[in-house]
Amino acid sequence: MSAEMTVERIRDRYLDLLIRALTNTIYEDPNEAPWGPAGFDAGARGDGSDWPRTAHTMIGRKRLENLRDCVRTVIADGVPGDLVETGAWRGGASILMRGVLAAHEETGRTVWVADSFAGLPPPDEERYPADAGDQHHEVEFLAVPLEQVRANFAKYDLLDDHVRFLPGWFRDTLPAAPIERLAVLRLDGDMYESTWDALITLAPKVSPGGFVIVDDYHAVPGCKKAVDDYRTEHGIDAPIETIDWAGVYWRMP
C-alpha cells in the first residue's frame, strides 16, 4: 500500500470516529424528544430523528456524512471560500467541518458558526406568514449558550483561529459578517425567516462548484417554502438532491 493510500485511510478512520463521537453512538445516550423511543435507538440516531441527551449533534449520521463529503469535494476541486453553518445547536456539524479541514491540513479556510445561542426567534407572522404558529422558540432544549458550543469544539481539540462565531439573530449578524466567499453553506434555521435571512445574505457568496445544504427542507414546511421562494426568485435550477427524510443539498453551477 502506498503512503498516499495509508494517509487517506487514516483520514477516513479519523472522520468516521469523529462522526461516531459527535452522534454519541459510542456511549448511546437516550432520546430526549417528546416522540420516538425513550432510550437509545440506533436507527433514529442514524437518520437524525431523535434529540440526544448529550451528543453534540442531532442531525444524524447520513447528514453528517453528506456534509463531510461536500467539504472534501470542495477541497479536492479547489473551490474557493469558507464554510458556514447557520443554526448550530451544540456545534456538532460545524465541529465536523473543522475536523475535515484539519484532516486535510487545509489552513486557508474559516469555519463560521452562526447562531443566536439562545434558541429560535418568535415568529414574525406579519412579515413571514409561513411561520404562523411556529413554536420552535418555546423549546428550551434548542437553546445552547455560546460558551458551551466553544467548549464542545475544544473537547475535540478543534477550537482555534480557523473557527469564528457569529452570535445573534441572523438578520442582525449575517449582513455585517466579514465573509467574502463560501464553499459550503449549511442552513439549519428551521423556520422560514431564519432560512430566508441566511439565503439572501450568504447564498450569493457561494462559489461556483460550492454546496448549499438545507437541514430541514423535507421536515419543516416553512423552511422548504423559503428555499423554494429563493430559488425561484433568483433563477436557481441546480437539481435538489435528497440526503434523507429531512435534508437536501445542491451544488452551485
C-alpha atoms as an extended CHARMM CRD file, in Angstrom:
* protein
*
       253  EXT
         1         1  MET       CA              0.0000000000        0.0000000000        0.0000000000  PROA      1               0.0000000000
         2         2  SER       CA              1.3690000000        3.4190000000       -0.9560000000  PROA      2               0.0000000000
         3         3  ALA       CA              1.9760000000        6.1630000000        1.5920000000  PROA      3               0.0000000000
         4         4  GLU       CA             -0.7780000000        8.2320000000       -0.0440000000  PROA      4               0.0000000000
         5         5  MET       CA             -3.3180000000        5.4290000000        0.3950000000  PROA      5               0.0000000000
         6         6  THR       CA             -2.2570000000        4.9900000000        4.0190000000  PROA      6               0.0000000000
         7         7  VAL       CA             -2.8000000000        8.6760000000        4.7390000000  PROA      7               0.0000000000
         8         8  GLU       CA             -6.2250000000        8.5260000000        3.1150000000  PROA      8               0.0000000000
         9         9  ARG       CA             -7.2090000000        5.5270000000        5.2200000000  PROA      9               0.0000000000
        10        10  ILE       CA             -6.1160000000        7.3390000000        8.3790000000  PROA      10              0.0000000000
        11        11  ARG       CA             -8.2030000000       10.3730000000        7.3820000000  PROA      11              0.0000000000
        12        12  ASP       CA            -11.2170000000        8.1680000000        6.7150000000  PROA      12              0.0000000000
        13        13  ARG       CA            -10.9090000000        6.4560000000       10.0800000000  PROA      13              0.0000000000
        14        14  TYR       CA            -10.4550000000        9.7370000000       11.9350000000  PROA      14              0.0000000000
        15        15  LEU       CA            -13.5090000000       11.3010000000       10.3280000000  PROA      15              0.0000000000
        16        16  ASP       CA            -15.6040000000        8.1830000000       10.8740000000  PROA      16              0.0000000000
        17        17  LEU       CA            -14.6470000000        8.1760000000       14.5520000000  PROA      17              0.0000000000
        18        18  LEU       CA            -15.4170000000       11.8930000000       14.7510000000  PROA      18              0.0000000000
        19        19  ILE       CA            -18.9060000000       11.2690000000       13.3670000000  PROA      19              0.0000000000
        20        20  ARG       CA            -19.4490000000        8.4350000000       15.8570000000  PROA      20              0.0000000000
        21        21  ALA       CA            -18.3700000000       10.7000000000       18.7020000000  PROA      21              0.0000000000
        22        22  LEU       CA            -20.4820000000       13.6520000000       17.5730000000  PROA      22              0.0000000000
        23        23  THR       CA            -23.6180000000       11.4930000000       17.3400000000  PROA      23              0.0000000000
        24        24  ASN       CA            -22.6300000000        9.6110000000       20.5150000000  PROA      24              0.0000000000
        25        25  THR       CA            -23.3310000000        6.2280000000       19.0060000000  PROA      25              0.0000000000
        26        26  ILE       CA            -20.3900000000        5.0670000000       21.1350000000  PROA      26              0.0000000000
        27        27  TYR       CA            -21.9970000000        5.6010000000       24.5550000000  PROA      27              0.0000000000
        28        28  GLU       CA            -25.5860000000        5.5840000000       23.2800000000  PROA      28              0.0000000000
        29        29  ASP       CA            -27.1970000000        8.4240000000       25.2030000000  PROA      29              0.0000000000
        30        30  PRO       CA            -31.0180000000        8.3320000000       25.2860000000  PROA      30              0.0000000000
        31        31  ASN       CA            -33.5530000000       10.3240000000       23.3070000000  PROA      31              0.0000000000
        32        32  GLU       CA            -34.9260000000       13.4970000000       24.9200000000  PROA      32              0.0000000000
        33        33  ALA       CA            -37.5190000000       14.3240000000       22.2470000000  PROA      33              0.0000000000
        34        34  PRO       CA            -41.2210000000       14.1130000000       23.1390000000  PROA      34              0.0000000000
        35        35  TRP       CA            -41.5370000000       11.4540000000       20.4380000000  PROA      35              0.0000000000
        36        36  GLY       CA            -39.7520000000        8.2730000000       19.4500000000  PROA      36              0.0000000000
        37        37  PRO       CA            -38.1000000000        5.7070000000       21.7080000000  PROA      37              0.0000000000
        38        38  ALA       CA            -37.3130000000        6.6740000000       25.2890000000  PROA      38              0.0000000000
        39        39  GLY       CA            -33.8300000000        5.1350000000       25.1950000000  PROA      39              0.0000000000
        40        40  PHE       CA            -31.1460000000        4.9780000000       22.5410000000  PROA      40              0.0000000000
        41        41  ASP       CA            -32.2560000000        3.7670000000       19.1170000000  PROA      41              0.0000000000
        42        42  ALA       CA            -29.5420000000        3.2920000000       16.5010000000  PROA      42              0.0000000000
        43        43  GLY       CA            -31.9270000000        3.8450000000       13.6010000000  PROA      43              0.0000000000
        44        44  ALA       CA            -33.2910000000        7.1120000000       14.9850000000  PROA      44              0.0000000000
        45        45  ARG       CA            -29.8040000000        8.3780000000       15.8010000000  PROA      45              0.0000000000
        46        46  GLY       CA            -28.5710000000        7.3850000000       12.3690000000  PROA      46              0.0000000000
        47        47  ASP       CA            -31.1900000000        9.3680000000       10.4860000000  PROA      47              0.0000000000
        48        48  GLY       CA            -31.3310000000       12.2720000000       12.9310000000  PROA      48              0.0000000000
        49        49  SER       CA            -34.8990000000       11.7770000000       14.1040000000  PROA      49              0.0000000000
        50        50  ASP       CA            -34.2660000000       11.9790000000       17.8610000000  PROA      50              0.0000000000
        51        51  TRP       CA            -32.9510000000       14.5770000000       20.3140000000  PROA      51              0.0000000000
        52        52  PRO       CA            -29.8310000000       13.2270000000       22.0300000000  PROA      52              0.0000000000
        53        53  ARG       CA            -29.3660000000       13.9740000000       25.7020000000  PROA      53              0.0000000000
        54        54  THR       CA            -25.6400000000       14.6320000000       25.4370000000  PROA      54              0.0000000000
        55        55  ALA       CA            -24.4930000000       14.1380000000       21.8100000000  PROA      55              0.0000000000
        56        56  HSD       CA            -23.1540000000       17.2310000000       20.1140000000  PROA      56              0.0000000000
        57        57  THR       CA            -25.4370000000       16.9890000000       17.0740000000  PROA      57              0.0000000000
        58        58  MET       CA            -28.9550000000       15.8450000000       16.3440000000  PROA      58              0.0000000000
        59        59  ILE       CA            -28.7210000000       15.7000000000       12.5420000000  PROA      59              0.0000000000
        60        60  GLY       CA            -27.7270000000       12.0420000000       12.3570000000  PROA      60              0.0000000000
        61        61  ARG       CA            -25.0550000000       10.1080000000       10.5190000000  PROA      61              0.0000000000
        62        62  LYS       CA            -26.4540000000       10.4550000000        6.9890000000  PROA      62              0.0000000000
        63        63  ARG       CA            -26.4430000000       14.2460000000        7.0370000000  PROA      63              0.0000000000
        64        64  LEU       CA            -23.0310000000       14.3280000000        8.6900000000  PROA      64              0.0000000000
        65        65  GLU       CA            -21.6070000000       12.0220000000        6.0200000000  PROA      65              0.0000000000
        66        66  ASN       CA            -23.0800000000       14.2420000000        3.3140000000  PROA      66              0.0000000000
        67        67  LEU       CA            -21.5060000000       17.2920000000        4.9540000000  PROA      67              0.0000000000
        68        68  ARG       CA            -18.1590000000       15.5080000000        5.1950000000  PROA      68              0.0000000000
        69        69  ASP       CA            -18.3380000000       14.5690000000        1.5200000000  PROA      69              0.0000000000
        70        70  CYS       CA            -19.2550000000       18.1150000000        0.4470000000  PROA      70              0.0000000000
        71        71  VAL       CA            -16.3200000000       19.6070000000        2.3470000000  PROA      71              0.0000000000
        72        72  ARG       CA            -13.9280000000       17.0060000000        0.9620000000  PROA      72              0.0000000000
        73        73  THR       CA            -15.1980000000       17.6920000000       -2.5530000000  PROA      73              0.0000000000
        74        74  VAL       CA            -14.6050000000       21.4410000000       -2.3960000000  PROA      74              0.0000000000
        75        75  ILE       CA            -11.1150000000       20.7630000000       -1.0460000000  PROA      75              0.0000000000
        76        76  ALA       CA            -10.3360000000       18.2700000000       -3.8160000000  PROA      76              0.0000000000
        77        77  ASP       CA            -11.7760000000       20.5200000000       -6.5260000000  PROA      77              0.0000000000
        78        78  GLY       CA            -10.1770000000       23.6930000000       -5.2180000000  PROA      78              0.0000000000
        79        79  VAL       CA            -13.4920000000       25.5240000000       -4.7960000000  PROA      79              0.0000000000
        80        80  PRO       CA            -12.6140000000       28.7920000000       -3.0490000000  PROA      80              0.0000000000
        81        81  GLY       CA            -14.3020000000       30.0250000000        0.0960000000  PROA      81              0.0000000000
        82        82  ASP       CA            -15.0270000000       29.4360000000        3.7460000000  PROA      82              0.0000000000
        83        83  LEU       CA            -17.5770000000       27.1640000000        5.3960000000  PROA      83              0.0000000000
        84        84  VAL       CA            -20.5720000000       28.3680000000        7.4000000000  PROA      84              0.0000000000
        85        85  GLU       CA            -23.3900000000       26.8650000000        9.4020000000  PROA      85              0.0000000000
        86        86  THR       CA            -26.4370000000       28.9460000000       10.2570000000  PROA      86              0.0000000000
        87        87  GLY       CA            -28.0670000000       27.2640000000       13.2370000000  PROA      87              0.0000000000
        88        88  ALA       CA            -25.5020000000       25.2320000000       15.1580000000  PROA      88              0.0000000000
        89        89  TRP       CA            -27.2400000000       23.8860000000       18.3060000000  PROA      89              0.0000000000
        90        90  ARG       CA            -24.3750000000       22.1840000000       20.2230000000  PROA      90              0.0000000000
        91        91  GLY       CA            -21.9790000000       22.7280000000       17.3370000000  PROA      91              0.0000000000
        92        92  GLY       CA            -21.6240000000       19.1810000000       16.0120000000  PROA      92              0.0000000000
        93        93  ALA       CA            -21.9040000000       19.8510000000       12.2760000000  PROA      93              0.0000000000
        94        94  SER       CA            -19.5550000000       22.8360000000       12.4920000000  PROA      94              0.0000000000
        95        95  ILE       CA            -17.1090000000       20.7420000000       14.5240000000  PROA      95              0.0000000000
        96        96  LEU       CA            -17.1620000000       18.1470000000       11.7500000000  PROA      96              0.0000000000
        97        97  MET       CA            -16.4220000000       20.8090000000        9.1240000000  PROA      97              0.0000000000
        98        98  ARG       CA            -13.4240000000       21.9710000000       11.1380000000  PROA      98              0.0000000000
        99        99  GLY       CA            -12.3790000000       18.3480000000       11.5660000000  PROA      99              0.0000000000
       100       100  VAL       CA            -12.4220000000       17.7270000000        7.8200000000  PROA      100             0.0000000000
       101       101  LEU       CA            -10.2720000000       20.8130000000        7.2460000000  PROA      101             0.0000000000
       102       102  ALA       CA             -7.8510000000       19.6300000000        9.9230000000  PROA      102             0.0000000000
       103       103  ALA       CA             -7.6690000000       16.1100000000        8.4960000000  PROA      103             0.0000000000
       104       104  HSD       CA             -6.7730000000       17.5180000000        5.0830000000  PROA      104             0.0000000000
       105       105  GLU       CA             -4.3960000000       20.1210000000        6.5390000000  PROA      105             0.0000000000
       106       106  GLU       CA             -6.4270000000       22.9380000000        4.9810000000  PROA      106             0.0000000000
       107       107  THR       CA             -5.2760000000       26.1600000000        6.6030000000  PROA      107             0.0000000000
       108       108  GLY       CA             -6.7480000000       28.7750000000        4.2770000000  PROA      108             0.0000000000
       109       109  ARG       CA            -10.4150000000       28.4570000000        5.2150000000  PROA      109             0.0000000000
       110       110  THR       CA            -12.5330000000       29.5700000000        8.1710000000  PROA      110             0.0000000000
       111       111  VAL       CA            -15.4970000000       27.7800000000        9.7020000000  PROA      111             0.0000000000
       112       112  TRP       CA            -18.1600000000       30.3440000000       10.6380000000  PROA      112             0.0000000000
       113       113  VAL       CA            -20.6710000000       29.3330000000       13.3190000000  PROA      113             0.0000000000
       114       114  ALA       CA            -23.7980000000       31.4990000000       13.2240000000  PROA      114             0.0000000000
       115       115  ASP       CA            -26.4450000000       31.0770000000       15.8950000000  PROA      115             0.0000000000
       116       116  SER       CA            -28.4010000000       33.1290000000       18.3920000000  PROA      116             0.0000000000
       117       117  PHE       CA            -27.1080000000       30.7450000000       21.0670000000  PROA      117             0.0000000000
       118       118  ALA       CA            -30.4400000000       31.4490000000       22.7210000000  PROA      118             0.0000000000
       119       119  GLY       CA            -32.8820000000       29.3820000000       20.6880000000  PROA      119             0.0000000000
       120       120  LEU       CA            -35.1020000000       30.4410000000       17.8030000000  PROA      120             0.0000000000
       121       121  PRO       CA            -36.9590000000       33.7450000000       17.3710000000  PROA      121             0.0000000000
       122       122  PRO       CA            -40.7000000000       34.0890000000       17.9330000000  PROA      122             0.0000000000
       123       123  PRO       CA            -42.4960000000       34.0080000000       14.5780000000  PROA      123             0.0000000000
       124       124  ASP       CA            -42.9900000000       37.3370000000       12.8200000000  PROA      124             0.0000000000
       125       125  GLU       CA            -46.2820000000       36.3120000000       11.2580000000  PROA      125             0.0000000000
       126       126  GLU       CA            -46.8930000000       39.6620000000        9.5740000000  PROA      126             0.0000000000
       127       127  ARG       CA            -43.6390000000       39.5950000000        7.5910000000  PROA      127             0.0000000000
       128       128  TYR       CA            -43.3760000000       35.8250000000        7.2690000000  PROA      128             0.0000000000
       129       129  PRO       CA            -46.8340000000       34.2220000000        7.1710000000  PROA      129             0.0000000000
       130       130  ALA       CA            -45.2600000000       30.8060000000        6.5670000000  PROA      130             0.0000000000
       131       131  ASP       CA            -44.0480000000       30.8840000000       10.1840000000  PROA      131             0.0000000000
       132       132  ALA       CA            -47.5340000000       31.3920000000       11.6220000000  PROA      132             0.0000000000
       133       133  GLY       CA            -47.9880000000       29.1980000000       14.6640000000  PROA      133             0.0000000000
       134       134  ASP       CA            -44.3480000000       28.1210000000       14.7730000000  PROA      134             0.0000000000
       135       135  GLN       CA            -43.3800000000       27.0190000000       18.2880000000  PROA      135             0.0000000000
       136       136  HSD       CA            -39.6370000000       26.4550000000       17.9920000000  PROA      136             0.0000000000
       137       137  HSD       CA            -38.9710000000       29.4970000000       20.1940000000  PROA      137             0.0000000000
       138       138  GLU       CA            -40.7360000000       27.7890000000       23.1020000000  PROA      138             0.0000000000
       139       139  VAL       CA            -38.3800000000       24.7940000000       23.1210000000  PROA      139             0.0000000000
       140       140  GLU       CA            -35.6310000000       25.4450000000       25.6740000000  PROA      140             0.0000000000
       141       141  PHE       CA            -33.7970000000       22.2940000000       24.5650000000  PROA      141             0.0000000000
       142       142  LEU       CA            -32.8370000000       24.0980000000       21.3340000000  PROA      142             0.0000000000
       143       143  ALA       CA            -31.0910000000       26.9680000000       23.1500000000  PROA      143             0.0000000000
       144       144  VAL       CA            -27.3900000000       26.2420000000       23.7040000000  PROA      144             0.0000000000
       145       145  PRO       CA            -25.1140000000       29.0180000000       25.0530000000  PROA      145             0.0000000000
       146       146  LEU       CA            -22.0720000000       30.1140000000       23.0890000000  PROA      146             0.0000000000
       147       147  GLU       CA            -19.7660000000       29.1190000000       25.9380000000  PROA      147             0.0000000000
       148       148  GLN       CA            -20.9880000000       25.5250000000       25.7150000000  PROA      148             0.0000000000
       149       149  VAL       CA            -20.5110000000       25.3810000000       21.9430000000  PROA      149             0.0000000000
       150       150  ARG       CA            -16.9820000000       26.7540000000       22.2680000000  PROA      150             0.0000000000
       151       151  ALA       CA            -16.2670000000       24.1650000000       24.9600000000  PROA      151             0.0000000000
       152       152  ASN       CA            -17.5590000000       21.4130000000       22.6600000000  PROA      152             0.0000000000
       153       153  PHE       CA            -15.1150000000       22.4790000000       19.9350000000  PROA      153             0.0000000000
       154       154  ALA       CA            -12.3260000000       22.4270000000       22.4960000000  PROA      154             0.0000000000
       155       155  LYS       CA            -13.1680000000       18.8550000000       23.5450000000  PROA      155             0.0000000000
       156       156  TYR       CA            -12.1430000000       17.7170000000       20.0530000000  PROA      156             0.0000000000
       157       157  ASP       CA             -9.0850000000       19.9870000000       20.0250000000  PROA      157             0.0000000000
       158       158  LEU       CA            -10.7010000000       21.8950000000       17.1550000000  PROA      158             0.0000000000
       159       159  LEU       CA            -11.1700000000       25.3380000000       18.7110000000  PROA      159             0.0000000000
       160       160  ASP       CA             -8.6500000000       27.6260000000       17.0430000000  PROA      160             0.0000000000
       161       161  ASP       CA             -8.2700000000       30.7170000000       14.8740000000  PROA      161             0.0000000000
       162       162  HSD       CA             -9.9540000000       28.9250000000       11.9600000000  PROA      162             0.0000000000
       163       163  VAL       CA            -13.2800000000       28.9520000000       13.8450000000  PROA      163             0.0000000000
       164       164  ARG       CA            -15.2700000000       32.1720000000       14.2400000000  PROA      164             0.0000000000
       165       165  PHE       CA            -18.6120000000       32.6750000000       15.9410000000  PROA      165             0.0000000000
       166       166  LEU       CA            -21.4550000000       34.9940000000       14.9140000000  PROA      166             0.0000000000
       167       167  PRO       CA            -23.7950000000       35.2660000000       17.9250000000  PROA      167             0.0000000000
       168       168  GLY       CA            -27.2020000000       36.8680000000       17.4150000000  PROA      168             0.0000000000
       169       169  TRP       CA            -30.2310000000       36.7800000000       15.1310000000  PROA      169             0.0000000000
       170       170  PHE       CA            -29.3000000000       36.1360000000       11.5090000000  PROA      170             0.0000000000
       171       171  ARG       CA            -30.9770000000       39.3310000000       10.3200000000  PROA      171             0.0000000000
       172       172  ASP       CA            -28.5540000000       41.3060000000       12.5060000000  PROA      172             0.0000000000
       173       173  THR       CA            -25.3050000000       39.3400000000       12.2480000000  PROA      173             0.0000000000
       174       174  LEU       CA            -25.0730000000       37.9030000000        8.7370000000  PROA      174             0.0000000000
       175       175  PRO       CA            -25.2170000000       41.1340000000        6.6890000000  PROA      175             0.0000000000
       176       176  ALA       CA            -22.2730000000       42.5440000000        8.6490000000  PROA      176             0.0000000000
       177       177  ALA       CA            -20.2250000000       39.3460000000        8.8260000000  PROA      177             0.0000000000
       178       178  PRO       CA            -16.8310000000       39.6820000000        7.0780000000  PROA      178             0.0000000000
       179       179  ILE       CA            -17.4370000000       36.6470000000        4.8780000000  PROA      179             0.0000000000
       180       180  GLU       CA            -16.2050000000       37.1830000000        1.3320000000  PROA      180             0.0000000000
       181       181  ARG       CA            -16.6890000000       33.7970000000       -0.3590000000  PROA      181             0.0000000000
       182       182  LEU       CA            -18.1600000000       30.4590000000        0.6610000000  PROA      182             0.0000000000
       183       183  ALA       CA            -17.5030000000       26.9340000000       -0.4960000000  PROA      183             0.0000000000
       184       184  VAL       CA            -20.1240000000       25.3400000000        1.7720000000  PROA      184             0.0000000000
       185       185  LEU       CA            -23.2670000000       26.9520000000        3.1550000000  PROA      185             0.0000000000
       186       186  ARG       CA            -25.1820000000       24.7870000000        5.6210000000  PROA      186             0.0000000000
       187       187  LEU       CA            -28.6150000000       26.0580000000        6.6660000000  PROA      187             0.0000000000
       188       188  ASP       CA            -30.2560000000       24.7680000000        9.8390000000  PROA      188             0.0000000000
       189       189  GLY       CA            -32.5910000000       27.5490000000       10.8750000000  PROA      189             0.0000000000
       190       190  ASP       CA            -35.8240000000       25.5030000000       10.8480000000  PROA      190             0.0000000000
       191       191  MET       CA            -38.1180000000       28.4740000000       10.1930000000  PROA      191             0.0000000000
       192       192  TYR       CA            -38.9170000000       30.4490000000        7.0350000000  PROA      192             0.0000000000
       193       193  GLU       CA            -37.4400000000       33.6380000000        8.4930000000  PROA      193             0.0000000000
       194       194  SER       CA            -34.1790000000       32.0660000000        9.6210000000  PROA      194             0.0000000000
       195       195  THR       CA            -33.7450000000       30.2020000000        6.3500000000  PROA      195             0.0000000000
       196       196  TRP       CA            -34.6090000000       33.2270000000        4.2210000000  PROA      196             0.0000000000
       197       197  ASP       CA            -32.3320000000       35.6070000000        6.1420000000  PROA      197             0.0000000000
       198       198  ALA       CA            -29.4130000000       33.2260000000        5.6710000000  PROA      198             0.0000000000
       199       199  LEU       CA            -30.1030000000       32.6340000000        1.9940000000  PROA      199             0.0000000000
       200       200  ILE       CA            -30.4590000000       36.2560000000        0.9120000000  PROA      200             0.0000000000
       201       201  THR       CA            -27.2100000000       37.2190000000        2.6140000000  PROA      201             0.0000000000
       202       202  LEU       CA            -24.9800000000       34.1890000000        2.1070000000  PROA      202             0.0000000000
       203       203  ALA       CA            -26.1520000000       32.2390000000       -0.9500000000  PROA      203             0.0000000000
       204       204  PRO       CA            -24.8180000000       34.8920000000       -3.3850000000  PROA      204             0.0000000000
       205       205  LYS       CA            -21.3720000000       34.3400000000       -1.8340000000  PROA      205             0.0000000000
       206       206  VAL       CA            -21.2500000000       30.6210000000       -2.6390000000  PROA      206             0.0000000000
       207       207  SER       CA            -18.5950000000       29.9800000000       -5.2830000000  PROA      207             0.0000000000
       208       208  PRO       CA            -19.3590000000       28.0120000000       -8.4510000000  PROA      208             0.0000000000
       209       209  GLY       CA            -18.9450000000       24.3740000000       -7.5080000000  PROA      209             0.0000000000
       210       210  GLY       CA            -19.7910000000       25.1210000000       -3.8920000000  PROA      210             0.0000000000
       211       211  PHE       CA            -22.6110000000       23.4890000000       -1.9610000000  PROA      211             0.0000000000
       212       212  VAL       CA            -25.7970000000       24.7080000000       -0.3000000000  PROA      212             0.0000000000
       213       213  ILE       CA            -27.0940000000       22.2350000000        2.2880000000  PROA      213             0.0000000000
       214       214  VAL       CA            -30.5230000000       22.5970000000        3.9180000000  PROA      214             0.0000000000
       215       215  ASP       CA            -31.1810000000       20.5640000000        7.0320000000  PROA      215             0.0000000000
       216       216  ASP       CA            -34.9620000000       20.8560000000        7.3590000000  PROA      216             0.0000000000
       217       217  TYR       CA            -36.2090000000       21.0670000000        3.7700000000  PROA      217             0.0000000000
       218       218  HSD       CA            -38.4200000000       17.9710000000        3.9450000000  PROA      218             0.0000000000
       219       219  ALA       CA            -39.1790000000       18.3150000000        7.6640000000  PROA      219             0.0000000000
       220       220  VAL       CA            -40.4000000000       21.9050000000        8.1310000000  PROA      220             0.0000000000
       221       221  PRO       CA            -42.8210000000       23.4260000000        5.5740000000  PROA      221             0.0000000000
       222       222  GLY       CA            -41.6810000000       26.9820000000        6.3280000000  PROA      222             0.0000000000
       223       223  CYS       CA            -38.0700000000       26.0660000000        5.6070000000  PROA      223             0.0000000000
       224       224  LYS       CA            -38.9950000000       24.3880000000        2.3260000000  PROA      224             0.0000000000
       225       225  LYS       CA            -41.0350000000       27.3840000000        1.2170000000  PROA      225             0.0000000000
       226       226  ALA       CA            -38.1800000000       29.7810000000        1.9580000000  PROA      226             0.0000000000
       227       227  VAL       CA            -35.7970000000       27.6780000000       -0.1330000000  PROA      227             0.0000000000
       228       228  ASP       CA            -38.2570000000       27.2990000000       -2.9940000000  PROA      228             0.0000000000
       229       229  ASP       CA            -39.0810000000       31.0150000000       -2.9480000000  PROA      229             0.0000000000
       230       230  TYR       CA            -35.4020000000       31.9660000000       -3.0240000000  PROA      230             0.0000000000
       231       231  ARG       CA            -34.5050000000       29.5590000000       -5.8000000000  PROA      231             0.0000000000
       232       232  THR       CA            -37.4520000000       30.7500000000       -7.9150000000  PROA      232             0.0000000000
       233       233  GLU       CA            -36.7150000000       34.4270000000       -7.3130000000  PROA      233             0.0000000000
       234       234  HSD       CA            -33.0500000000       34.0140000000       -8.2500000000  PROA      234             0.0000000000
       235       235  GLY       CA            -33.4810000000       31.5450000000      -11.0830000000  PROA      235             0.0000000000
       236       236  ILE       CA            -31.5490000000       28.7200000000       -9.4340000000  PROA      236             0.0000000000
       237       237  ASP       CA            -32.2870000000       25.4650000000      -11.2360000000  PROA      237             0.0000000000
       238       238  ALA       CA            -29.4620000000       23.2910000000       -9.8980000000  PROA      238             0.0000000000
       239       239  PRO       CA            -31.0530000000       19.9300000000       -9.0060000000  PROA      239             0.0000000000
       240       240  ILE       CA            -32.0320000000       19.4640000000       -5.3770000000  PROA      240             0.0000000000
       241       241  GLU       CA            -30.6080000000       16.1840000000       -4.0790000000  PROA      241             0.0000000000
       242       242  THR       CA            -32.2360000000       14.4250000000       -1.1230000000  PROA      242             0.0000000000
       243       243  ILE       CA            -29.9720000000       13.2970000000        1.7250000000  PROA      243             0.0000000000
       244       244  ASP       CA            -32.5530000000       11.6590000000        3.9890000000  PROA      244             0.0000000000
       245       245  TRP       CA            -36.0640000000       12.2610000000        5.3270000000  PROA      245             0.0000000000
       246       246  ALA       CA            -35.1930000000       15.8780000000        6.2300000000  PROA      246             0.0000000000
       247       247  GLY       CA            -32.1070000000       17.2040000000        4.4840000000  PROA      247             0.0000000000
       248       248  VAL       CA            -31.2530000000       18.1910000000        0.9070000000  PROA      248             0.0000000000
       249       249  TYR       CA            -28.4060000000       19.8880000000       -0.9400000000  PROA      249             0.0000000000
       250       250  TRP       CA            -27.4630000000       21.2830000000       -4.3110000000  PROA      250             0.0000000000
       251       251  ARG       CA            -24.2270000000       22.2860000000       -5.9940000000  PROA      251             0.0000000000
       252       252  MET       CA            -23.9320000000       25.7540000000       -7.4600000000  PROA      252             0.0000000000
       253       253  PRO       CA            -23.1700000000       25.7370000000      -11.1950000000  PROA      253             0.0000000000
